Amino acid sequence: MLSVLSGVVGCNTTDDPHASNATTKTIDPSFLGSGNEPPWTVALYPTKLVLTRGYDKQSITQPIVRYGMSFMSEEYTVSLKPGPCFDSMSGKKFDTTVVVSAEKETLHGCGQELN
């Protein structure tokens, strides 16, 4: 079963951004999905999604709530289905089928956990 959104946090911080040992606090996405025609990617974080769409790579970030294997935001529902998925252009194999649904469109693709 997928352990999506367990959260990966790097917490080395300093008050002085110019210090030689300064690092920033980051939270990496737990899952990344993508599809083709039109090109899109969705990154799932513990509390948000980032959907990037089109050839001009327009991004939208929205808070999410998880319901089982679905992640819901104000405008989108991202559904994950474990099992083999093959990219429609490259043929690359992924572990999960991804469906991003909105009121007027549905995007189909593949994805994988990142941690």
Helices and strands as residue ranges (DSSP letters): E 8-10, E 26-28, E 31-35, E 40-44, E 48-53, E 58-63, E 65-67, E 70-72, E 77-86, E 93-101, E 106-113
